[in-house]
Structures are given as structure tokens and as C-alpha cells.
Amino acid sequence: MARGATEKLTGGEALVRSLIAEGIQTVFGLPGIQLDPMFNALHDAGNAISVINARHEQGTAYMAYGYAQSTGEIGAYAVVPGPGLLNTTAALSTAFSNNSRVLALTGQIPSGSIGRGHGMLHEIPHQLEVMKGLTKYAARIEHPSQAPSIVSEAFRQLRSGRPRPAGLEMAMDVMWKKAMVELRGKTPGDAPPAPDPDAIEKAAKLIGNAKQPMIFVGGGAYDACEEVKALAEMLQAPVVAYQNGRGILDERHYLSHTATAGAILWRTCDVAIAIGSRLQGERMTWGMDDNIKVVHIDIDPTEINRVMKPEIGIVADAAEATGLLVNALSKHNIKRSSREEEMLGVKGQAAEIMETKAGPQMGWIRAMRDVLPEDGLFVDEFTQVGYVSRVGFPIYKPRYNVTPGYQGTLGYGYATALGVKVAHPEKSVLSINGDGGFMFTMSEIATAVHHGINLVAIVFADGAYGNVLRMQRDLHGNRVIGSQFTNPDFVKLAESFGALGLRAETPDILKGALETGFAANRPTIIEVPVGVFPEPFDVIRPPPTRGLKG
């Protein structure tokens, strides 16, 4: 990358100047004594970087996650070391599990005391190792002159291969120290590995002769939308997505399906094509047998054989490999008729299952989808309506459905949605929460009001961790313990912060409340009192439809 000017800068200034050079425009952060030089530099940088503070460190990291996950770009947050960093680790683990480009920036105790156990303010043992466990790259900047090169390496990692977080720390004395620093320009990512042409050809022959092929997409295929659509239409193959990956093929397309429909089609699948997806749930839950062959495309070579060894593994960028596969199929694909009528029938079967087994949740979901604009973004939570929304809430565009993925991070949703709204200020963003999870980051209503983050959030309130309570009653002999709680009045709570508070007792009333909230263009909380919902898990993760195989 291009070299810049050499200037005498503090470590904090060198760090901020390097972030600006890399294109960072927003930092979610909480200042503190170990970060004073960095925040001084952020102040002096004027409008080059917008600083969004929060009421808890976890809020900063969740916001960075929402920003990154909904854009595919890098979301950065800054917190003090020790307990400050530890308060962000749930969000950092969520970013790690969902392949999100989040940059964690933290201070450190004075460099001479690191690892000495002196009991310095915010000292914890092995802080860098903690970050290394939740990132693809973590490093300590030990001198101001190192800041540009180490920041550059972090951004190279963030922009290369499988997206995952990175973390940097700098001791407070290094942040204050002045030295001559050679600045750099923006760092490009590495070129992805080239697809093996023999593997592409072999895959094309296998897929081209398949009678019932299926395509499964995950977050690794977000930038392969056109290629996936072309492949699906060439094969007349259903495209299935569960949490990440939804919207890669618009769910109004007859070939686009969620997991409820996917499980029906899995019964007769002979070739499963996984593109940027672990295909973990399908193989380990729906069942495998010798009649299913798997073609797995992933940029991360460690994923190819992680769950089960595929028939053909292709290590490559999803868009490039899928595009080459489409080209190669032109000479191997058998003649195929449109499956539109059949696929619409399967969609109907799935809709009937959802209505039969989760009708109350679907009533709320229809109300939300009716009001959220086509280009609006949806952030779910681990709540009863949120579970069913994974299959029942239609998603039309990639990255417009933000979830915690397999990490299942209860309480992530509201703060994450604030980050999504910061990244997309011109779009409608809807956050849905249960009362249990919402209270994890409820204090960030103050952040929304302070910064004018005009997010609309629903709180489905039943006074319990509903899923836990149902299991205690149904599976554990009514041993109800620790699963019920007392709520505030969420309308009054919102109003006390200066937000708009509304209440909706029915789906029709909710539609009106959502219209009011989006039109108000101010932070809005809508309380929805609810009772016990039907158990949703057979709907969102159907039981086996094939024989299990080791």
C-alpha cells in the first residue's frame, strides 16, 4: 500500500490516523483513562470519524457487530482494558461465529506492568490471549511507530479470506508516547484462492446429472447473489437458507426456501450444494445416507471436512466458484423443465406447517412484514416470535436479516439493531425482542435518544424466559425456577428516556403502532403483551427426514 507522510505523533494519534487511512468512519466506543490519547485524537480529527458512545461496553461491540453484519464492511469499537474488554466478549463471539468484520480496539495497563501481576487498574491476566481466542488476528502495538503496520495487518486480515474479527491493544504509556510515525494508505485484502478447475469440472458433471439437486447458502455467499440465482435457475434447484444467507435469493422467488420447506425437499435430494454454508444443521439434524452427495464451496479450507467429508470440496470465493460452475454446467446439465408449480406447492406446505404449529407467532410476523418496507432491515432475537421469524418472516435482500447465528446470544438484539440503523440511517430498521433479552441492553435507549438513532423496536412481553419456562413445565415436571421475572412498564420506560412509547395488544394494533413509529422518525419502543406461545422448534429445525449416518 502507498506510504504516507512521516510525522511525530502519539500512539493514540497514530492509531486514529491509521483508522482514517483504512476508511473507518464510525467508532462505537466508551472513553476511559487508558484510552485518553486515542479519544483526544478522535476529538481532534473532527468529522473524519464519528464517535457513538453507549451506556455499557457490550453495547459498543454489539453496535459494531450490527454495523458490520448489515454492510459487509468493518465495524470498529473501542473500550478500556480488563473488564471493559470482557464486557464485549459476548458480542465478539457473536461476530466470530457469524463471520463478521469487527475490529476490537482496547487499551492496556502500563507496558512495564503487563504480565507482572501488580494489580494495576483494569489489569487481567493474558488479555491478548483472550482476544486471540475470539478473533482471526490479535496483536499488541508496543510503540507508536508500529501502529500503521500493525493496523494495516489487522485490516489485511479483516479483508482477506473468511471474514472474522480482529483485535488490537495498546498500553496507555505507549498511547501517550510521541515518536516519528510513517503513515500508510488503505490496505487491500489478499486475492482469494483460485478454484481447482478439475474440482469444478468434476462438480459440474455430478450436479449436471442430479435429478433432485438442492442449494444451501450461508453468510459466505452474500456476495454471490447473481451467481447463485443463475445456478438455481439452470438446475431448477431450490435454494435453502436458515439464518445467515437469507435473502441471497429473494424469498418471493419460487426457488427460494427456508428450513421448513427445505426439510420436505431433503427427503428426495440426491446432490446438496453448500455455498458459503457449513451445512451443519441439515446433515446433523435432517439426516444423511449414501444417496446424498455433497459439493461444498467455501473460502475456508478448514470448513470443507469439518462436519462430514463431502464428495467434492472446492476452496474458493463463493461468487467466483459458483460462476465457474455455472459455465461448466452448460455442457453437462441434463434437460430440465420448470419446477415453479412444484416449488410453489412446497412453499404452500411449509406455510401450512407454520400456521398449524406456530399460528400465534405467524400472526405477529405477518403484521410486521406488512408494514416494514421492502428495503427495511430486520434484526431478530431469541424470543418466541423471533424463533419463528427465521422461517416465517420473508427476507428479500442479502444482509437484511441480522441474527446471532449459532452463537444464540440472548440479549444481543436491541444494541445490534442500533448499529444496523447507524449503518443505514435512510432505511427502516425493525428490532424484535423478548422482555428477557431486551433488558440486557435496555439502557441503550438512552444512546438511541442521545444520538438520534431512530430505531423502531418491539418488546414481546410475557414476564418470563418463555422457552426455559415451557421446558421446565413440559420436560422437567413443572420444576419452575429462575425463569420468571418482573417487568417495568415499557411504554413509560421509553418515555422516561425521551423515546416514543407505544403498546399493541393485537397484530392489527401492532401494524398501526409500527406505522406510527416509522413515521415519527424518532427512537420508538412498542410493548406487545403476550401469553404462552406454541413450541416452535419442529417448525424452524424440522426433525430427521433421512437415515442418520455417522
N, C-alpha and C positions, 0 to 999 in steps of 0.2 A: 504494500500500500504506500501511497505518497507520504513522504516525510514533510513535516511542517516546520515552523519556526522553533528555535531554541530560546526558552525564556526561564527566568528564575521564578519558581512557583513553590507554594507549599504543597505538601502531599494532597491535601484536600482540594486545592485548586487544580492540580494535575489530574486528579480523578475526575472532577467535574468537566474540565476541558476535554478530557478523553471521551466522556459520555456524550458530550455535544458533538464531537467529531464523528461518533458512531451513529448519530441520528436520533438519540434519545430525546424526546420532547416532554415527557412526563415522568416524574419520580413520585411514587407514593411513599411517604416517609414520616417518621417521628424523630425530631431532633433530641439530642442529649449530649452530655459533656464530651463523650468520646467521638462525637460527630461534629463538634462545633466548627472546625475548619472547613469541613465539607459543606455544611449549611451556610456558612459565611460565603463560600464560593458560589453556591446556588443563588443566594441573595444578590451577589454582585454580578451574576450572569444575566440578571434582568429577566426578560421574557424568553430567553433561549430554552429554559427548562421550566415547565410548570410544576410546582410542588403541591401535592394534595396530601394534607395531613389527615390523621384519623384519631379515633379515641382509644385504640388498642392496637398493639403491633400486629396481631393477627389480621386486623382489618387492612393494613397496608399490603400485606402479602396476598390476601385474597383478592384485593382490588387489582394488584399486578397480574394475578392469575387470570381474572376476568378479562382484563385488557389484552393479555397475550392470547388467550384461548379464542377470543372472538375475532381477532385480527390476523393471527399467524405471525405477528410481529413480536418484538421483545418488550415485555413489561418489567419495569425496574422498581425495586423498593429498597429503602434504607432504614435500618434500625440500629439501636445500640447493641453492644455485645451481650453475651451471657443470657439473662432472662429475656432481653429484647429479642434476640435471635430465636431462642427456644419458643417464644410465643408465636413465632411464624412457621414453625416446622410442620404443623398440620397442613397449612396451605402449600408449603414447599413440597410435601409428599404428594399432595393432590396434583401439583404441576408436574412432578416427576412421573406419576402414573398415567397422566394424560398427555405426555409428550409436548409440554408447553414451554415456550421460550421465556422463562422468568429469570431475571438476574437479581440475586440477593446481595445486597451491599451492607456490610456491618463494620463497626469499629472493633477495637481490641484494647485490652489493658496496655499500659506502657510496655514497650518491646522488651525491656530488660527484665520484666517480671513474668513474661509468658512461660508457662511450664514450671514456675518456681513454687507455686502454691502459697504465695504471700497473703492471699486473701484480699486482693485489690477489688475495687468497686466493679461489680458485674463479672467477676472472674469465674469461669467454669473451666474444668479440665478438657483439653482436646477439642476446643471449639472448631478448629479447621476440619478435624476428622468428622465431627457431627455434620458439617456441611457436605463433606465428600460423600457421605452415605446417602444424600438426598439430591445429588447433582451429578452431571456428567463431567464437570470440571470445577475445581475449587482451588484457590490459591491465596497466599498472603503477599501483599505488597510491602516490602521491607525497606524501601527507600523511595522518595518522590520520583527519582529518575526512572524507576521501574514501572511506574503507573501506566504510561502509554503502552508499553509492550505487553504487560500482563492483562490490561483491559482488552487490548487487541486480541490476545489469545482467547480470552473468555468469549469475545464476540465471534471469533472464528469457530469456536466450538458450538456456540449457540446457532450459528448459521449453517452448520455442516451436519450431514448425516441425520440420524434420528434426533429430532428436537427434544431437548430436555433442559432443565435449569442449569445455571452456573452460579457460583458464589465467590465473592471476594471479600477479604477482610484487610484492614489496615490499622495498625496500632496508633493510639492517639498522639504519641510524640512524633511519629512519622507523618501524621496528618499536619502537624504544626511545622515540621521541619521545612526549611527552604533550600532548594537546590536547582541547579540548571537542569531543565527538562526538555527533551526533544519530542515535540508533539507529532502525532500521526494523523492520517486520514482514516476514512471508513474502511473497515476490514471486510473483505469478501469471504464467503464460505468456500469450502473445498468442493470441487466437482464431485457429483455422486459417482459411485462405482458403475462402470459400463455393464449393461446386461450381457450375459453369456448368450451369444447368438445360437449356440447349439441347444441351450435350455429353452430359448424362445421357440425354436423350431419344434422341439420335442413337445412342448406345451401346446403349441398350435395344433399339432396332429392329434393329441389326446383330447383337447377341448373340441376341436372341429368335428370329431366323431361321436361326441357325447350326445345322448338322447335327452337327458334332463339336467343340463348344467345349471349351476347356481353361482352367483357372485356375492361375495361378502366384503363389505367395505368398512374400514375404520378410519381413525383420525389421520393415518398415514396416507390416505387417498384424497385429502381435502383439495389438493392442487391438481387432481386428475379427473375432474368432473366430466369434461368433454370426452376424454378417452374412455372412461367408464360407461358413459351413455352410448358411445359408439359400439363398444364391445357388447353391451347388453342388447342393443337392438340388432346387431349382427347375429347374435346367438339366440335372440328371443328368450334371454335368461333373466330370471328375477334377480333383482339387486336388493340384498338384505342388509340393514344396519340396525344396531341396537341403541347405544347411547352416542358415543362418538361416531362420526360418519354419516349421521342422518342429514338429509338434505343434499348429499353429494349428487344423488339423483332425486329431483323434485318428487315428493311423495304423492303428488297428483298424477304422476306418470304411471301407466298401468303396470310397468315392470318394477316399480319401487315398492318395497315391502318392509314392514317392521317385523320384530321377532315372532309375534303371534302368528302371522301368515307364514313366516319362514319355517316354523316348525312343521306346518302342514306340508309344505313343499319338500322338506328334508326327507320325508318318507321315501320318495322316489328319486332323489338326487343321485346321479352317478359320478359327476365331477363337480367338486367345490373349488371355486377360485377365490382365494383370500388375497385382497389387495390392501396393503397397509392395515391389516387387521390380524390380531392374534388368533382368531377363530377358536378361542379357548372355550367359551360357553357352549358353542354349538357342538364341538367334539366331545367335551367332557360332560355335557348335560343331555343333549339330544341323542347321543349315542353314535357309535361308529361300527362299520362292518367292512368286509372285504369288497363290497360292491361300490364303495365310495373311494374315489381317487382325489387327492388334494393337490392343487397347484398353488403355491404360496409365493407371493411377491412382497418383499419387504426390504427397506433400505438397511435394516439392522441384521447382519448375518446371524447374530445370536438368537433371533426370534424364529428362524426358519425351522429348527428342530426342537424348540423349547417344549411345546405341548406334545406333539407327536411328529414323527418324521413324515414329510409329505412325499408324494410320488415325484414331484418336481419342485425344486426350490430355486427362486430367482432373486438374487440380491441386487437391487437396483431402485432407482427413483420410481415411484408408482406411475407417474404420468409417462415417463419415457418407456418403461417396460410394457405398460398397457397399450401404448400407441404402437410399439413394435409388434405386440401380439395381435392387434387388430390387422396390421398389414400382413403378417404371416398367415393369418386365418383365411385370407382371401383365396388361397389355393387348397385349403384343407377342409373348409367348413361344408358340412352336408346341407342340402336344401332344407330350408326351414320356413314354415308358414307362421303367420302372425298368431301369437298366443293371447291377444288382447282380451278376447271374450273369456278365456280360461283364467287369466290373471285377475280380471275384474271379479270373477266368481270367487277366487280365493280371497281377495280383499273383502268381499261380502261375508265370507265365512268367518274371517278374522274379526270383522266388525260385530258380527252376531255373538261371537265368543266374548268379546269385550263388554258388550251390552248385557249379556246373560250373567257374567261373573263379576263385573265391576260397573254396573249400571249407574250407581250414585256418583262414582268418580267421573264417569264419562259425561254426566250432565254438566258438571262444573267445567270439564275440559272443553266441551262444545261452546259453552258461553265465552270462555277465554279466547278460543280460536276465532269466534265470530267477530270479536272486537279488535284483537291485535292485528295491526296492518300486515299485509303480505310481506313487507320488508322489516317487520318487527322482530326483535330477538327475544328468545325465551330462555330463562335460567331456572332450572328445576331445583328441587331439594329432596331430602329423604323424608318425605311425608306421603300420606296415603294417596292424595291426588297426584303428587309428583311421581310416585312409582308408576301409576297407570299412564301418566303422560309420556313415558318412554316409548309406549307403543300407540297411545291414543291421541296424542297431540300432533297433528300433521306439521312437518317441517319442510320448507320449500327451498331453502338455500343452505350451502355448506357454512358451518360455523355459527349458524343462527340458533343452534340448540347447545347450551352450555351445561355440562353436567360434571360431577366429581368422578365419573367413571368407576373403575373397580375399587378405588380408594374408599368410596362411600362415606365421605367426610360430612357427617351431620353438622349442621350449623354453618356450612360454607356459603350458603346461597345468597343472603342479602348483601353481604360485603362484596362478594364476587360480582353480583349484578351491578353494584355501583361502579366497579372497574369497567364492566361492559358498557355502561352508559357513558362513562368518561371517554371511552374509545369511539363511541358512536353517538355523539350528542344530538345529531339531527334525526335519529331514529327512535321509534318507540321501543322501550325495553320493559319486559314484564318479568318480575321475580315472584315465584310462588314458594311459600314456606309453611311448615307446620309451626305451631306455637312453641314446641320444644326447641327445634333448631333455630327459629328466629331469635330467640332470646340470647343465643350465643353471641351474635353481633348486633343486637338491637341498638346498642349505643351509637352505631354508625348512622342512625337517623340524624344525629347532630352533624355529622360530616356532610350528609346529603344537603341539609339546610344551609350549612356554612358555605359550601362551595356551589350551591345551586345545581346539584346533580339531580335532575328531575325524573327520578326513577319511580315507577308505579309498582308497589309490592302488595301481594295478597298474603294474609296470615290465616290459614285454616286452623281454627282453634277448637280443640276438644279437651283441653286440660290434661293431656297425657302424652307420653311417648307411645302413640297408638299401636305401633307394631309390637313393641315389647309387651304392652298391656294385653293385647289379644293373645300372644303366645303364652303369657302367664296364665290366662284364663283357660285357653283351649288345650294347651300341651302340658301344663305343669300343675294341674289340679287346682286351679284358681288361687295359686300362691302369688297374690298381687303384692308386690313390694318395690318401692322406689320408682315406680313408673307413672305416678300421678303427681300433679303439682297445682299451684295456684297461679293464675294469670292476672296481669293488670287489665284494665280496660284499654284495649289497643287504640281505640279511637281517641280517647283522652290522652293517652301516651303520645301519640303522633302530634296532637295539637299542642301538647306541652313543649315539644321541640320546635314548634313553628311549622310543622308539616300539615298537609291536609289529611284528616282522618275521616274515614267512611266505614259504613257497616253494610253488609249484604247477607240476607238470610236465605235467599234463593238464587238459582242461576240467572233468572231474568233480572233480578235486582242487581246481581253482580255485573251483568252487561252494562247496565246504566251507570254503575259506580266506575267501571273501567273507562267508559266514555268520558265521564266527568274528570277522572284522574288524568287521562291523556290530554284532554283539552285544557286542564288547569295549568299544565306546564310548570308544576312545582312538585317537590317530593310528596308522595302520596302513599298512605298505608290503608289498606282495606281489610277490615276484620271480617272473617266469614265463620260464624259459629257452626260447628258440625257435630254430628254424633259418631257412632261406630260405623265404619265402612266395611264392606266385604273384603275378605282376604284376597290380595291382588296377584299373588306370585305365580300361580298357574297361568295367568294371562301374560305376564311380562317375561317369564322364563319358563316356557312350557316344559313338561316332563319328557322323558325319552320317547322318541318315535322310531328308533333303530336299536339294534342289539349293541350293547356296550362291548368295547374291545380294549384291553389293556393299555 
